[in-house]
Amino acid sequence: MSEEPYRPHHDLAGLEAGPVDRVEHNPAHWEKQVDAMLTLLSDEKRGLLRVDELRRGIESLGPQAYDELSYYERWIESIRLIMVEKGVVSEAEIAERIDALSKATP
């Protein structure tokens, strides 16, 4: 009697997924900013984030978040989780900044 091994929600290897959408994606401005943020946080000078940590953060998202968030939304959520985990920034500081930005944006 063989049980199927545990498969995390994000692990789709070997599953039927249908055709791959090969349409070129032109990143939105905010997506480019997320990419730049990752580059800066992971450079040799700062060394605040490693790619394996980013992946761990993405893979730790629950199934609903993983399915509903876009590619770069997963990145930014992972960056947030890791930066809070490392004490670089607090959830309160993030909330304050989001609040300030939302009030400043027409």
C-alpha positions as CSV (number, residue, x, y, z in Angstrom):
1,M,0.0,0.0,0.0
2,S,1.7,3.1,-1.2
3,E,0.6,6.6,-0.2
4,E,1.2,9.5,-2.4
5,P,4.0,11.7,-0.9
6,Y,3.2,15.1,0.6
7,R,3.1,17.7,-2.1
8,P,3.1,21.4,-1.0
9,H,0.4,23.5,-2.7
10,H,2.9,25.4,-4.8
11,D,4.5,22.2,-6.2
12,L,2.9,21.6,-9.5
13,A,5.6,19.4,-11.1
14,G,4.1,16.5,-13.0
15,L,0.5,17.7,-12.7
16,E,-1.7,18.4,-15.7
17,A,-1.8,22.2,-16.1
18,G,-2.9,22.8,-19.7
19,P,-1.2,25.0,-22.2
20,V,1.4,27.6,-21.2
21,D,0.6,31.2,-22.0
22,R,3.6,32.4,-23.9
23,V,2.4,35.9,-24.4
24,E,5.1,38.4,-23.6
25,H,4.5,40.3,-20.3
26,N,5.5,43.9,-20.1
27,P,6.0,44.6,-16.4
28,A,4.0,47.4,-14.8
29,H,5.9,50.2,-13.1
30,W,5.3,48.7,-9.6
31,E,6.5,45.3,-10.8
32,K,9.8,46.9,-11.9
33,Q,10.0,48.6,-8.5
34,V,9.6,45.2,-6.8
35,D,12.3,43.7,-9.0
36,A,14.6,46.7,-8.2
37,M,13.9,46.3,-4.5
38,L,14.9,42.7,-4.6
39,T,18.1,43.6,-6.4
40,L,19.0,46.2,-3.9
41,L,18.1,44.1,-0.8
42,S,20.1,41.1,-2.1
43,D,23.2,42.9,-3.4
44,E,26.6,42.3,-1.8
45,K,26.6,45.7,-0.1
46,R,23.3,45.1,1.8
47,G,23.0,41.4,1.8
48,L,19.6,41.6,3.5
49,L,17.8,38.9,1.4
50,R,18.9,35.8,-0.4
51,V,17.0,34.2,-3.3
52,D,16.5,31.1,-1.3
53,E,14.8,33.2,1.4
54,L,12.6,34.8,-1.2
55,R,11.6,31.3,-2.4
56,R,10.9,30.1,1.2
57,G,8.7,33.1,1.8
58,I,6.8,32.5,-1.4
59,E,6.4,28.8,-0.6
60,S,5.1,29.6,2.9
61,L,2.1,31.5,1.5
62,G,-1.1,29.7,2.2
63,P,-2.8,28.0,-0.8
64,Q,-5.4,30.9,-1.1
65,A,-2.8,33.6,-1.1
66,Y,-0.5,31.6,-3.5
67,D,-3.3,31.1,-6.0
68,E,-4.7,34.7,-5.8
69,L,-1.5,36.7,-5.8
70,S,0.3,37.5,-9.0
71,Y,3.9,36.7,-9.6
72,Y,5.3,40.0,-8.3
73,E,2.6,40.2,-5.5
74,R,4.1,36.9,-4.2
75,W,7.6,38.5,-4.4
76,I,6.6,41.6,-2.4
77,E,4.7,39.5,0.2
78,S,7.7,37.3,0.6
79,I,10.0,40.3,0.9
80,R,7.7,41.8,3.5
81,L,7.7,38.6,5.5
82,I,11.5,38.1,5.5
83,M,12.2,41.8,6.3
84,V,9.8,41.6,9.3
85,E,11.3,38.3,10.3
86,K,14.8,39.7,10.3
87,G,13.7,42.8,12.2
88,V,14.6,45.2,9.3
89,V,11.1,46.7,9.5
90,S,8.1,46.1,11.7
91,E,4.5,45.4,10.6
92,A,3.5,48.6,12.4
93,E,6.1,50.6,10.3
94,I,4.7,49.1,7.1
95,A,1.1,49.8,8.1
96,E,2.0,53.4,9.0
97,R,3.7,53.9,5.6
98,I,0.8,52.4,3.7
99,D,-1.6,54.6,5.6
100,A,0.5,57.7,4.8
101,L,0.8,56.8,1.1
102,S,-2.9,56.1,0.8
103,K,-3.8,59.5,2.3
104,A,-1.3,61.3,0.0
105,T,-2.6,59.6,-3.2
106,P,-5.5,61.3,-4.9
